[in-house]
Amino acid sequence: MKTLLLYFTVALYFLSFTAAQATHIKGGYITHKADKDNPLKYHFELYVYKDRGSSVDDPSVTINFSGTNLAPNTSISVLKYSYTDLGGEDTALNIYKWEYTFPGAGTFNVTWNGINRNPYILNVSSPSDQLSFLVKTTLIIPSSNTANNGIRFEAPTTATAYVGKPFKHNLRTYETDGDILVYKFVTPLCFGPGYSIGVPNYSLPPGISINKFGEINWPSPQVRGEYVVAVLVEEYKNNELVAQTIYDFQIIVQESNKEPRATLVKKDRYKYTTDGMIIATPNQRLKLEFFVSESSGKTPKVPQLYSEFQLDHIRNFTSQTVTHRDSANGKVLEVVFTPAPDLVRNQPYIIGTKSAVDKYTTSSLYLYEITNWDYAYIQVASTLLSVSDLKDEIDAKVYPNPVSDKIFIEKIKQKNVELQIWNVMGQQVVVTTLNEGKNIIKRPRHLPSGTYFYYIISNGRRIKAGKLFFD
């Protein structure tokens, strides 16, 4: 009864806002950072991207907590930390910061419910500006009280697509622990019975997809307008889920006008992993080149670079130089870097570029036709483990290859045999005992796709070796 009353009261509160009074939220998310001294204490930040023209603002917000050994309806009030006018995006950013100490190990949800979404969103119930905007992050504090840092996004809150043209956009997600990140689309959230529900009548834009690099692809948007998408990013440490965050944002589809295109060029000069990452070797120089084409005879502006190697927690481990030059029918952006051994990790690094051309001008306003991004995904890997020089001493059968869910190993006749699987960075990710006859090994949960090396070992001696490719 109390829950129903609360829902009714908040619903009335929402309805008291007209479309003109609403905040018109475009996107946002919550992130966290572990305290250096107290493993139960976390520092949080809420990023709220809103329509710059809205007259309504939130000088403070109510943050809700739920989870292990927390009292019902636990919440705190948080003052706005900063406001930033993002200019050309017609967007403003509010940031709220706070800290919270949890009672102990467990799973905890941290949420914020805002009023309201932008109007005229095509893939939700109309009117969309009567739907609240709810974001959530979940963190799992283990009994060992191991500190964990959360997920952050460098991508802007809105992305531009063009009717009938391929759309590519990366969330540019990172976290400072080097953990594995897994991406999936989910239904955006809003306020409802039980506090949060999926947005009514939500539909994912047709044909849109997200890959393991956090790259969103939409081959051919057909209808001009505003769309909302929400991406759940899961964070895994040692194959265990430690956090997950929902990033809710908009894609604006415009009419195409021969906008410029950005492309990574000279791709045949690189070495690749089986899943398409460019291999960078520590202490060795690597050069990338991006080309941005002209648009309707207009020269593109200086290309804009995003490089994960520029982030504060990474920049000291690589030397990076960036140059650009005019080229026939466009501009070239050149990125040269030398990664240090400290940058070896499972997760790829992201480098990308885009540009723009003048679309038209008025006496007081400059508008631009913006290109979509193109990206390179960089795997900084130590020397690959060699299996070519090892002669098999048994005829054991290892299949399937590539691996989706399970590995089958047959014809094991020896005793005291084990299977080892290593990734390209020289890290052992699987070790298990093999029995005589047939063995079935389940792929470890959320072990990322890519190339791996397996060894079958008997009494300390390698008796069979090979490569495995994990889908």
C-alpha positions as CSV (number, residue, x, y, z in Angstrom):
1,M,0.0,0.0,0.0
2,K,2.9,2.4,0.8
3,T,4.5,1.6,-2.5
4,L,1.3,2.3,-4.4
5,L,0.8,5.6,-2.5
6,L,4.4,6.6,-3.3
7,Y,3.9,5.8,-7.0
8,F,0.6,7.8,-7.1
9,T,2.2,10.8,-5.4
10,V,5.2,10.8,-7.7
11,A,3.0,10.3,-10.7
12,L,1.0,13.4,-9.8
13,Y,4.2,15.3,-9.3
14,F,5.3,14.3,-12.9
15,L,2.0,15.4,-14.3
16,S,2.3,18.8,-12.7
17,F,5.1,19.6,-15.2
18,T,4.2,20.8,-18.6
19,A,6.4,20.1,-21.6
20,A,7.7,23.6,-21.4
21,Q,8.7,23.2,-17.8
22,A,10.4,19.8,-18.1
23,T,14.2,19.5,-17.8
24,H,14.3,17.8,-21.2
25,I,17.0,15.3,-20.3
26,K,19.1,14.0,-23.3
27,G,21.2,11.4,-21.5
28,G,23.3,10.4,-18.5
29,Y,24.8,7.8,-16.3
30,I,26.3,7.2,-12.8
31,T,29.9,6.1,-12.2
32,H,31.9,5.3,-9.1
33,K,35.5,5.2,-7.8
34,A,36.8,3.2,-4.8
35,D,38.2,5.1,-1.9
36,K,41.9,4.6,-1.4
37,D,41.7,3.9,2.3
38,N,38.3,2.4,3.0
39,P,37.2,-0.5,0.7
40,L,33.5,0.1,1.7
41,K,33.6,3.7,0.8
42,Y,32.9,4.9,-2.8
43,H,32.9,8.2,-4.6
44,F,30.1,8.7,-7.1
45,E,29.4,11.0,-9.9
46,L,26.1,11.5,-11.8
47,Y,26.3,13.0,-15.3
48,V,23.1,14.6,-16.6
49,Y,23.0,15.9,-20.2
50,K,20.0,18.2,-20.7
51,D,18.6,20.5,-23.3
52,R,20.4,23.8,-22.9
53,G,17.2,25.8,-23.7
54,S,15.2,24.3,-20.9
55,S,14.3,26.8,-18.1
56,V,14.1,24.0,-15.5
57,D,17.2,22.9,-13.7
58,D,18.0,20.6,-10.7
59,P,20.1,22.4,-8.1
60,S,20.0,19.1,-6.1
61,V,19.0,15.5,-6.8
62,T,17.9,12.6,-4.7
63,I,20.0,9.5,-5.0
64,N,18.5,6.2,-4.0
65,F,20.3,3.1,-2.7
66,S,19.2,-0.5,-2.3
67,G,20.9,-3.8,-1.7
68,T,22.4,-6.0,1.0
69,N,21.6,-5.0,4.5
70,L,20.4,-1.5,3.5
71,A,17.2,-0.2,5.0
72,P,14.3,0.3,2.5
73,N,14.0,3.7,0.9
74,T,17.6,4.7,1.7
75,S,18.4,7.9,-0.1
76,I,20.5,11.1,0.2
77,S,20.2,14.6,-1.3
78,V,23.1,15.8,-3.4
79,L,23.9,19.3,-4.5
80,K,24.9,20.1,-8.1
81,Y,28.7,20.2,-8.3
82,S,29.1,21.9,-11.7
83,Y,27.3,23.1,-14.9
84,T,28.9,23.2,-18.3
85,D,27.4,24.7,-21.5
86,L,28.5,22.3,-24.3
87,G,27.9,24.9,-27.0
88,G,27.4,23.5,-30.4
89,E,25.5,20.4,-29.2
90,D,22.7,22.6,-27.8
91,T,23.4,20.7,-24.6
92,A,24.3,21.5,-21.0
93,L,26.0,19.1,-18.6
94,N,25.2,18.9,-14.9
95,I,27.6,16.9,-12.6
96,Y,26.7,15.8,-9.1
97,K,29.3,14.3,-6.8
98,W,28.9,12.5,-3.5
99,E,30.4,9.7,-1.4
100,Y,28.8,6.8,0.4
101,T,30.0,4.1,2.8
102,F,28.3,0.7,2.5
103,P,27.6,-1.5,5.5
104,G,29.6,-4.5,4.2
105,A,30.0,-6.9,1.3
106,G,27.1,-7.3,-1.0
107,T,25.3,-6.2,-4.2
108,F,24.1,-2.6,-4.3
109,N,22.1,-0.5,-6.7
110,V,22.5,3.3,-7.0
111,T,19.8,5.1,-9.0
112,W,18.5,8.5,-9.9
113,N,15.1,9.4,-11.3
114,G,14.8,12.7,-13.2
115,I,12.0,14.7,-14.8
116,N,11.8,14.3,-17.8
117,R,13.0,13.0,-21.1
118,N,13.2,15.1,-24.3
119,P,10.0,15.5,-26.4
120,Y,9.4,13.9,-29.8
121,I,11.4,10.8,-29.3
122,L,10.2,8.3,-32.0
123,N,10.9,4.9,-30.4
124,V,9.0,5.3,-27.1
125,S,5.4,6.1,-26.0
126,S,4.2,9.6,-26.9
127,P,4.5,12.1,-25.4
128,S,8.1,11.2,-24.5
129,D,8.5,14.3,-22.3
130,Q,6.0,12.8,-19.9
131,L,8.4,9.9,-19.3
132,S,10.9,10.2,-16.5
133,F,14.6,9.5,-17.0
134,L,16.1,6.8,-14.7
135,V,19.7,5.7,-14.6
136,K,21.2,3.0,-12.5
137,T,24.6,1.6,-11.6
138,T,25.2,-1.7,-9.7
139,L,28.4,-2.5,-7.8
140,I,29.3,-5.8,-6.1
141,I,31.6,-5.5,-3.1
142,P,33.2,-8.9,-2.4
143,S,33.8,-10.3,1.1
144,S,37.5,-9.7,0.6
145,N,36.5,-6.0,0.3
146,T,38.6,-5.6,-2.9
147,A,38.3,-2.1,-4.2
148,N,36.9,-1.6,-7.7
149,N,36.6,1.5,-9.9
150,G,33.6,2.0,-12.1
151,I,32.9,2.6,-15.8
152,R,33.2,6.0,-17.5
153,F,32.2,7.2,-21.0
154,E,34.0,9.7,-23.1
155,A,31.4,9.8,-25.9
156,P,29.0,12.8,-26.1
157,T,25.4,12.3,-25.0
158,T,24.0,12.6,-28.5
159,A,25.2,11.2,-31.8
160,T,24.4,12.3,-35.3
161,A,23.3,9.8,-38.0
162,Y,22.1,10.4,-41.5
163,V,19.2,9.0,-43.4
164,G,20.3,6.1,-45.6
165,K,23.9,6.3,-44.5
166,P,25.9,3.8,-42.4
167,F,26.2,5.1,-38.8
168,K,29.1,4.2,-36.5
169,H,29.5,5.4,-32.9
170,N,31.6,4.2,-30.0
171,L,30.7,4.9,-26.4
172,R,34.5,5.3,-25.7
173,T,34.1,3.4,-22.4
174,Y,37.0,3.0,-20.0
175,E,37.8,2.1,-16.5
176,T,41.1,2.4,-14.7
177,D,41.5,-1.2,-13.5
178,G,41.9,-2.8,-16.9
179,D,38.9,-5.1,-16.4
180,I,36.9,-6.8,-19.2
181,L,33.8,-4.8,-20.4
182,V,30.8,-6.5,-22.0
183,Y,28.1,-4.5,-23.9
184,K,24.4,-5.1,-24.5
185,F,21.3,-3.0,-25.4
186,V,18.6,-2.8,-22.8
187,T,15.3,-1.1,-22.5
188,P,15.7,2.5,-21.1
189,L,14.3,2.9,-17.6
190,C,11.7,5.3,-16.1
191,F,9.7,5.6,-12.9
192,G,7.0,3.0,-12.3
193,P,5.6,0.4,-9.9
194,G,8.4,-1.0,-7.8
195,Y,10.3,2.2,-8.5
196,S,11.8,1.5,-11.9
197,I,10.3,-0.1,-15.1
198,G,11.3,-0.3,-18.7
199,V,10.0,2.6,-20.8
200,P,6.6,1.7,-22.2
201,N,6.3,0.6,-25.9
202,Y,10.1,1.0,-26.4
203,S,11.5,-0.5,-29.5
204,L,15.2,-0.6,-30.5
205,P,15.8,1.2,-33.8
206,P,15.6,-1.5,-36.6
207,G,18.9,-2.9,-37.7
208,I,21.0,-1.3,-35.0
209,S,23.7,-3.4,-33.2
210,I,26.5,-3.1,-30.7
211,N,29.8,-5.1,-30.8
212,K,32.2,-6.2,-28.2
213,F,34.2,-3.0,-28.6
214,G,31.2,-0.9,-27.6
215,E,30.8,0.2,-31.2
216,I,27.2,0.9,-32.3
217,N,26.4,0.3,-36.0
218,W,23.2,1.2,-37.8
219,P,23.6,0.3,-41.5
220,S,20.8,2.5,-42.9
221,P,18.6,4.7,-40.7
222,Q,15.4,5.4,-42.6
223,V,13.3,8.0,-40.6
224,R,14.6,11.4,-39.5
225,G,14.1,12.3,-35.9
226,E,15.3,11.5,-32.3
227,Y,15.8,8.1,-30.9
228,V,16.8,6.9,-27.5
229,V,19.0,3.9,-26.7
230,A,20.4,2.4,-23.5
231,V,23.5,0.3,-23.2
232,L,24.2,-1.9,-20.2
233,V,28.0,-2.2,-19.7
234,E,29.1,-5.1,-17.5
235,E,32.6,-5.1,-15.8
236,Y,34.3,-8.4,-15.1
237,K,37.4,-8.9,-13.0
238,N,39.0,-12.4,-13.1
239,N,35.8,-13.6,-14.9
240,E,33.6,-12.3,-12.0
241,L,31.0,-9.6,-12.4
242,V,32.0,-6.6,-10.2
243,A,29.9,-3.7,-11.6
244,Q,27.4,-2.7,-14.3
245,T,26.2,0.6,-15.5
246,I,23.4,1.8,-17.8
247,Y,24.3,4.7,-20.2
248,D,21.1,6.2,-21.6
249,F,21.5,8.6,-24.6
250,Q,20.0,9.9,-27.9
251,I,20.8,9.4,-31.6
252,I,19.6,12.2,-33.9
253,V,18.9,11.2,-37.5
254,Q,19.2,14.0,-40.0
255,E,18.7,14.2,-43.8
256,S,21.9,13.4,-45.6
257,N,23.7,16.1,-47.5
258,K,26.9,14.3,-48.7
259,E,28.5,14.7,-45.3
260,P,32.3,14.0,-45.1
261,R,33.4,10.4,-44.2
262,A,36.3,9.4,-41.9
263,T,38.2,6.2,-42.8
264,L,41.2,4.4,-41.3
265,V,43.5,3.9,-44.3
266,K,46.5,1.7,-45.2
267,K,44.9,-1.1,-43.2
268,D,47.1,-3.8,-44.9
269,R,50.2,-2.5,-43.0
270,Y,49.0,-3.7,-39.6
271,K,49.0,-7.1,-37.9
272,Y,45.6,-8.1,-36.5
273,T,44.2,-10.4,-34.0
274,T,41.5,-12.9,-35.2
275,D,38.8,-10.5,-34.0
276,G,40.0,-7.5,-35.8
277,M,42.2,-5.6,-33.3
278,I,45.4,-4.0,-34.5
279,I,48.4,-5.5,-32.6
280,A,50.8,-3.1,-31.0
281,T,54.0,-4.4,-29.4
282,P,55.4,-2.7,-26.3
283,N,58.3,-0.3,-27.0
284,Q,57.7,-0.4,-30.7
285,R,56.4,2.5,-32.8
286,L,53.0,2.2,-34.5
287,K,51.5,4.7,-37.0
288,L,47.8,5.1,-37.8
289,E,46.4,7.2,-40.7
290,F,42.8,8.4,-41.0
291,F,41.4,10.1,-44.1
292,V,38.5,12.5,-44.0
293,S,36.9,13.2,-47.4
294,E,35.6,16.4,-48.9
295,S,31.8,17.0,-48.9
296,S,30.2,18.6,-52.0
297,G,33.6,20.2,-52.8
298,K,34.0,21.7,-49.3
299,T,37.2,21.0,-47.5
300,P,36.7,19.3,-44.1
301,K,37.8,21.0,-40.9
302,V,40.8,19.8,-39.0
303,P,39.9,16.2,-38.0
304,Q,39.0,15.7,-34.3
305,L,40.9,12.9,-32.6
306,Y,39.9,10.7,-29.7
307,S,42.7,8.6,-28.3
308,E,42.4,6.6,-25.1
309,F,46.2,7.1,-24.8
310,Q,45.4,10.7,-23.9
311,L,43.5,9.9,-20.8
312,D,45.1,11.0,-17.5
313,H,45.7,7.5,-16.1
314,I,47.4,6.3,-19.4
315,R,49.2,9.3,-20.9
316,N,52.4,8.7,-19.0
317,F,52.8,5.2,-20.5
318,T,53.0,6.2,-24.1
319,S,54.5,8.8,-26.3
320,Q,52.0,10.0,-28.9
321,T,52.3,12.6,-31.6
322,V,49.4,13.8,-33.8
323,T,49.7,15.7,-37.1
324,H,47.3,16.5,-39.9
325,R,47.9,17.6,-43.5
326,D,45.9,18.4,-46.6
327,S,45.5,15.6,-49.1
328,A,43.7,15.2,-52.5
329,N,40.0,15.6,-51.8
330,G,40.3,15.8,-48.0
331,K,42.6,15.8,-45.0
332,V,44.8,13.2,-43.3
333,L,45.2,12.7,-39.6
334,E,48.3,10.8,-38.5
335,V,48.7,9.3,-35.1
336,V,52.1,7.9,-34.0
337,F,52.6,6.2,-30.6
338,T,54.9,3.9,-28.7
339,P,53.1,1.9,-25.9
340,A,55.0,1.0,-22.8
341,P,54.9,-2.6,-21.4
342,D,52.6,-1.3,-18.6
343,L,49.8,-0.9,-21.2
344,V,49.5,-4.7,-21.9
345,R,45.9,-5.6,-21.0
346,N,42.9,-7.7,-22.2
347,Q,40.7,-4.8,-23.2
348,P,41.6,-2.9,-26.5
349,Y,42.4,0.8,-26.6
350,I,40.3,3.0,-28.8
351,I,41.5,5.6,-31.3
352,G,39.1,7.4,-33.6
353,T,38.5,10.5,-35.6
354,K,35.8,12.6,-37.2
355,S,35.5,16.0,-38.9
356,A,32.9,18.5,-40.3
357,V,32.3,21.0,-43.1
358,D,30.4,24.3,-43.1
359,K,26.8,23.5,-43.9
360,Y,25.5,27.1,-44.0
361,T,25.8,30.2,-42.0
362,T,23.6,33.1,-40.8
363,S,24.6,36.4,-39.3
364,S,24.8,34.8,-35.9
365,L,25.0,31.1,-36.2
366,Y,27.4,28.6,-37.8
367,L,26.1,25.1,-38.6
368,Y,28.1,22.1,-39.6
369,E,27.6,18.9,-41.4
370,I,29.4,16.4,-39.2
371,T,31.0,13.1,-40.3
372,N,30.6,9.8,-38.5
373,W,33.5,8.5,-36.6
374,D,35.9,5.7,-37.7
375,Y,37.9,3.8,-35.1
376,A,40.9,1.6,-34.6
377,Y,41.0,-0.9,-31.8
378,I,44.5,-1.5,-30.5
379,Q,45.6,-4.6,-28.6
380,V,48.8,-4.0,-26.8
381,A,50.2,-7.5,-26.5
382,S,53.4,-9.0,-25.4
383,T,55.2,-11.5,-27.6
384,L,52.8,-14.2,-28.7
385,L,53.2,-17.6,-27.2
386,S,54.7,-19.9,-29.8
387,V,53.1,-23.3,-30.4
388,S,54.7,-24.0,-33.9
389,D,57.9,-25.5,-32.5
390,L,56.1,-28.0,-30.3
391,K,55.7,-31.5,-31.7
392,D,52.6,-33.3,-30.6
393,E,53.3,-36.5,-28.7
394,I,49.7,-37.7,-28.6
395,D,46.9,-37.7,-31.1
396,A,44.3,-36.3,-28.8
397,K,41.4,-34.5,-30.6
398,V,40.5,-30.9,-29.5
399,Y,37.4,-29.4,-31.0
400,P,35.4,-27.4,-32.0
401,N,37.5,-24.5,-33.3
402,P,36.3,-21.8,-33.1
403,V,34.8,-22.3,-29.6
404,S,31.4,-21.0,-28.6
405,D,30.4,-22.7,-25.4
406,K,32.3,-25.9,-24.7
407,I,35.6,-27.5,-25.6
408,F,35.7,-31.3,-26.2
409,I,39.0,-33.2,-25.8
410,E,39.1,-36.9,-26.7
411,K,41.6,-39.8,-26.8
412,I,43.4,-38.9,-23.6
413,K,45.2,-42.1,-22.6
414,Q,47.7,-40.7,-20.0
415,K,47.2,-40.1,-16.3
416,N,48.1,-36.8,-14.5
417,V,47.2,-34.7,-17.4
418,E,46.0,-31.1,-17.4
419,L,44.8,-28.5,-19.9
420,Q,46.2,-24.9,-19.9
421,I,44.8,-22.1,-21.9
422,W,46.7,-18.8,-22.3
423,N,45.7,-15.5,-23.9
424,V,47.9,-13.4,-26.3
425,M,49.4,-11.4,-23.4
426,G,50.9,-14.5,-21.8
427,Q,48.3,-14.8,-19.1
428,Q,47.0,-18.2,-18.1
429,V,43.2,-18.0,-18.2
430,V,42.3,-21.7,-17.8
431,V,43.9,-24.7,-16.0
432,T,42.0,-27.9,-15.4
433,T,42.6,-31.6,-14.9
434,L,41.9,-34.0,-17.8
435,N,40.6,-37.5,-17.3
436,E,41.3,-40.5,-19.5
437,G,38.9,-40.7,-22.4
438,K,36.6,-37.8,-23.3
439,N,36.6,-34.5,-21.5
440,I,34.1,-31.6,-21.8
441,I,35.4,-28.2,-20.6
442,K,32.9,-25.4,-20.3
443,R,34.2,-22.0,-21.6
444,P,34.7,-19.7,-18.6
445,R,31.9,-17.2,-18.3
446,H,32.5,-14.1,-20.3
447,L,36.0,-15.0,-21.4
448,P,36.4,-12.5,-24.2
449,S,36.5,-13.5,-27.9
450,G,39.9,-13.8,-29.5
451,T,42.9,-16.0,-30.0
452,Y,44.1,-18.3,-27.3
453,F,46.8,-21.0,-27.0
454,Y,46.2,-24.3,-25.4
455,Y,48.7,-26.8,-24.0
456,I,48.0,-30.4,-22.8
457,I,50.6,-31.2,-20.1
458,S,51.4,-34.6,-18.7
459,N,53.8,-34.9,-15.7
460,G,55.1,-31.4,-16.3
461,R,55.8,-32.0,-20.1
462,R,53.8,-30.4,-22.9
463,I,52.5,-33.3,-25.1
464,K,50.2,-31.3,-27.4
465,A,49.7,-27.6,-28.2
466,G,47.7,-25.4,-30.6
467,K,45.6,-22.3,-31.1
468,L,41.9,-21.9,-30.2
469,F,39.7,-19.1,-31.4
470,F,36.9,-18.1,-29.1
471,D,33.7,-16.6,-30.7
